[in-house]
Amino acid sequence: MSTSGEAPLGRRAALVTGAASGIGRSVARHLVDEGMDVLAVDLEPDPHGPGVPHKADLTDPSANEGCVSAALEQFGRLDVVVPNAGVQYVAPIEEFPLERWQTILALLLTSPFQLAKSAWPALRSSRSGRLIVIASVHGLVASPFKAAYVSAKHGVLGLVKTLALEGAEDDISVTAVCPAYVRTPLVEKQISDQARAHGLAEERVLEEVILAPHAVKRLIEPSEVARLVGFLAGPGGAAFTGAPVTMDQGWTAR
Ligand code: NAD
């Protein structure tokens, strides 16, 4: 029987991917500020960013294993894994390049699988292990021209549910944070692609495409996602498992 409840947790170690930019950087910063040891993984890690920088291309499955080994070597334990690294590609299905599909599936779906698989023994030893995937509202609903991203994000919700069931006996909780649009370079880069795909001027894209499905017409700040991850990683997060944790400005209320 599980006993962890809301008891305070001791010094903990975390691994955050995509930690050099946007949401990942903000999450790494928040967890460091909360007193955790953090391995900050990225394709181009920031030596001046929060946590211990670690370079890896997570589209390579063995690199994911390497990140877990590096965290264990560095900190001697691993309690929290945040698969966050992501890319987007916007194109109609007929023009969608197969190699983009494969890269996006590798990064958004296979990397969380491989990180979980490699980290599982450490999460079990933690007795309050947390796997917190940064999924998306696009794990719950679709938008046109994002075949790979929407498919991968829906897929990772299946992984989260499965691993929540597998981790239950060992007090490993597994969640998928599902934000709507967050103010990061990933969204900024989409504006020109969206303008082309929708045949709109760039200045109209934020209002007419990006924020159109939001009930609340503002971008979410990366720090808001980071605070939610901090809560899920802490004692208050123990009972959240097997479910999306949605922060979507009312998108899925319709
Ligand atoms: P971002 O572009 O600001 O940061 C992504 C980071 O991932 C970058 O530092 C990049 O170098 C890294 N990365 C990319 N490919 C990599 C690879 N092969 N190996 C290792 N690192 C790699 O993006 P973001 O907006 O902060 O997105 C982070 C996550 O949040 C993604 O999974 C994204 O799908 C999700 N998300 C973003 C939004 C949004 O509106 N920005 C909304 C919902 C979900």
Residues whose N, C-alpha, C, O or C-beta is under 5 A from the ligand:
A	BS01	NAD	G18 A19 A20 S21 G22 I23 G24 D42 L43 E44 A56 D57 L58 T59 N84 A85 G86 I134 A135 S136 V137 P179 A180 Y181 V182 T184 P185 L186 V187
